[in-house]
């Protein structure tokens, strides 16, 4: 009886903005802390955390269902991609591994959809900034403790204690590459906070300095590449946002051509570029791995070998790839190679459609809208796309969460869904990108 009486109060609580704000903070924090939480709690404990967040998110969506439209919940291309990945269980060597791998995408996808429905972009930026300030601060503190004060590694977190030697450092993120991606996303977030005056100048300067210091101590050539790409994208957006409206289409075409030429030049001069970045060992490791993956993908070019996400132990063809390369790889170290191997050409086409539409919509919004907050989704997608060339980390965790979040919000603003009329009950819905309810 008490449970029945408490139900209205629970529903009322789930409808409040305070719960949505807290939910966003906890969700972003849990996904960015994936490595640390797994080391502290194990896979089962971390899975319980994500399951609990999904359960609460489902409760919020039920409680606030009058504000939602089924057609606006998820981009069509993303839904098609997720459906194809679960269909690959039909020819996977282990359907249970396919289900487990699918959940690596399904859980952060659902969490991103919940956050996108109930928080606008500025609120999301603020939540992400608050979380990253704490996590990067903890990472720097533990690196100082391990590398300077104790001069001992913190093995269970993967912290090697190399700070006194100038790096590389990992923080609580497991590897220097993941820390590097986090620092670049943090820099984008902190700068947007600064420009929108969401935090004080002192907090903004301290946050940017913290992320920049940790990025430098990762000693990763991948970080330098992401800095160059995101810096070029930021400069291009700054120009686009200042030119007259009638000039923008022409300039957009020029930029698209420049990007295409740049990609061709990068491919042609990839070896000198690798030497310049001092990334020869990483490049040769990836090159050998990708050649083996292409050979295996040629055996099942259309449908792939079946989606599994992170490579399981003792499952073909992943054991063969490890045997040939002589390394215990857990992924293809490239999002597109992983999708090609596991989901075939169909999976690659669907992923290109999903990411391409997301970037196009976010970029168009960023170049047209006045507030700086609109550049955040576009720049985050670009950082993740850059990372996708050298790691598979965007296929899960915080990378996939941010990609789906930015894509969903961009879809609500510029997708075909906004042309359809909203029901009367949705008039009080929180606006996305600060534009009012999508119509």
Secondary structure, 3 states (H helix, E strand, C coil): CHHHHHHHHHHHHHCCHHHHHHHHHHHHHHHHCHHHHHHHHHHHHHHHHHHHHHHHHHHHHHHCHHHCCHHHCCCHHHHHHHHHHHHHHHCCCCHHHHHHHHHHHHHHHHHHHHHHHHCCHHHHHHHHHHHHHHHHHHHHHHHHHHHHHCCCCEHHHCECCCHHHCCCCCHHHCCHHHHHHHHHHHHHHHHHHHHCCCCCHHHHHHHHHHHHHHHHHCCCHHHHHHHHHHHHHHHHHHHHCCCCHHHHHHHHHHHHHHHHHHHHHHHHCHHHHHHHCCCHHHHHHHHHHHHHHHHHHHHHCCCCCCCCCCCCCCCCCHHHHHHHHCCCCCCCCCHHHHHHHHHHHHHHHHHHHHHHHHHHHHHHHHHHCCCHHHHHHHHHHHHHHHHHCCCCCCCCHHHHHHHHHHHHHHHHHHCHHHHCCCCHHHHHCCCCCCCCCCC
